[in-house]
Amino acid sequence: MTLRRLVVLIVAVVAICIVNVYHHALAVKYGYEIGRLQATNAQMQNSIAVLEGRVAMLGSPSRLRGENDRLQLGLVSPSRWHEAPTAVALARLTPSEPEIVER
């Protein structure tokens, strides 16, 4: 084996190692980018869910009134804010005794 072949072999091995390290660095970089984009995607999905809830709330106040009556929350519409809340709502706002939950 001549010196020239040995130098070419060493240069080829070093070049392969450099390419391998470069590809590994790219894989790490894009892995972090994917993680960041997934976190952004999750935040966007949460924002979409909140906005869809707001659209549903604004689009169907009668459904909300029905849920309010069904759950006995005692909520009043904005046109009746000057009125006092119902007894159920007052009981929830100012409990006289601590609630005991039996299971």
C-alpha positions, -999 to +999 in steps of 0.1 A: +000+000+000+015+033-010+015+064+010-009+081-015-035+053-011-032+056+027-038+093+026-068+089+003-082+063+026-078+085+057-093+115+039-123+093+028-129+080+063-127+116+078-151+128+051-176+100+059-173+109+096-179+146+089-210+138+068-223+114+095-219+141+122-235+167+100-266+145+094-269+138+131-268+175+138-295+181+112-316+153+128-313+169+162-321+204+149-352+192+130-363+171+161-364+203+182-382+221+154-408+193+153-413+196+191-417+233+190-442+230+161-462+203+180-464+226+211-476+255+188-501+231+173-514+221+207-518+258+217-536+265+184-560+235+190-568+249+225-574+283+210-597+268+184-617+249+210-621+281+231-632+301+200-656+273+189-672+274+224-676+312+222-692+308+188-716+282+202-724+304+232-731+334+210-750+315+184-775+298+207-784+318+238-816+298+241-796+266+246-777+283+274-809+294+290-821+258+289-788+246+305-791+273+331-826+262+340-816+225+339-786+230+362-804+256+384-775+280+383-796+310+388-779+331+361-798+359+346-796+375+311-778+408+308-811+426+303-821+415+339-787+422+356-804+448+378-826+421+394-815+401+424-802+366+418-824+336+426-823+318+460-803+290+444-776+313+432-775+331+465-770+298+483-741+290+461-725+324+466-728+325+504-729+290+518-740+290+555-725+256+563-697+237+547-709+212+522-706+175+531-702+153+501-712+117+506-701+090+482 
